[in-house]
Amino acid sequence: MLGVIERPNSFSFLASQKRWACNALDDDKTLVEGLWTLGSHKKYMKLYKARVDWILDKIKGIVPEDVQRIQGPSLQAGHDGSLVRARGLDKDEERKKVVKRRQELIMQQMRAQ
């Protein structure tokens, strides 16, 4: 995150171009691909999704083609045939948004009285 803030151009370029070996099973990955994997991992999504999205948004502002290349294949067909993003809102976030909307409606009703 420090590299994105202090030297966004050079950091974004290096994060999208430089490859590093993850393990023996996978091919070499860039930092952007590693961040995408971390953000879409079910175990870590709740903890790191907001940070990863923020970092990827900052990088996307400088090298959009590399981030879009990685984000493009994330669309997968759901069980009912609809397209679902792999990094879509999880159930907890959806529930929180519904509760927030319900609270806003209640507050509007109280103001109207």
N, C-alpha and C positions, 0 to 999 in steps of 0.2 A: 504494500500500500504506500510505503514511503517513496518507492521509485515512481509510482504513478503521479504522486504529488510534486516531487522535487524535479524530476526529469522525465516528463510524460512522453516526449517524442522519442528519445532514445530507448527508454524502457519499453514502450509499446512496440517499437520495431524489433528489439531483441526478444521480447516475450512472444512475438508471433513468428519469428524466423529461426531462432536458435533451437536446436533439437537436443534432447538429453535422453539417456537410456533409463526407462522406468524399471523394468525387470526383464528377465530372459524371455518371458512369454509374449510381451507386447513389442510393437515397433517403437522406435524413438518418438517422443512426443515433444511438442512445444509447451511452454508454460501456459499459453492460452488453452490448449487442449487439456492440460492437467487441471486447470481451474474449472473448465467446463465439466470434466468428469467429477470433480469434487462437489460442484454445485448440484449435479444431477444424481448423486449417490443418495440412496434412500436413508442410509444411516446418518449421514452428515448434513443432509439438506436443511434440516430445521436449524442447525447451528450456523452454517456458513452461507446459506443461500443469499441473504441480503448483501453480505460483503463481496461474494463472488460476483453477483449481479452489478454491484457498484464498480468493481474493478473492470469487469468486461465492458461496461458502458463507457468508462473512461478510455479504455484501449480502443473501443469501437469508434470513438470520435477521431482517432488518429489513423488507425489502419482498419477501416470498416470491412474490407474485402476478406481479410483473414478471419475475423470474428464471425462474419456471416457465413463463411465456408463451413465453420464448425457448427454454428447454430442451425444451418439449413437442414441437415439430416435428422434433426431432433424431432421433426414431425413424424408421428407414428400413427398408424390406423388403430383406433380403439376397438373395443369389442363390438360396438354397434355400427362400425364402419365410419364413424366420424373421426376427424383428425384431432389428435390430442398431443399437446406439447409434452415432452419428457420432463421438462422443468416447470410444469404448470403449478398453479397454486395447490398446495397440499390441503388436506381436509381441515387442519387446524386453522390455517389462514382464512379459508372460506368461512368457517364457523365464526371466527373473530369479526370478519367483515359483516356477516349477517347480524351479529349481536350489536355491532356499532351502528348499523342502519336502524335497527329496532330502537336503540337508545335515542337516536336522533329524532325518530318519529314521535316517541313519547315526549321528548323535550318540546317539540313543535306543538303537540297537543296541549301541553301544560301552559305554554306561552299564549296560546289562543284563548284559554279560559281566563 
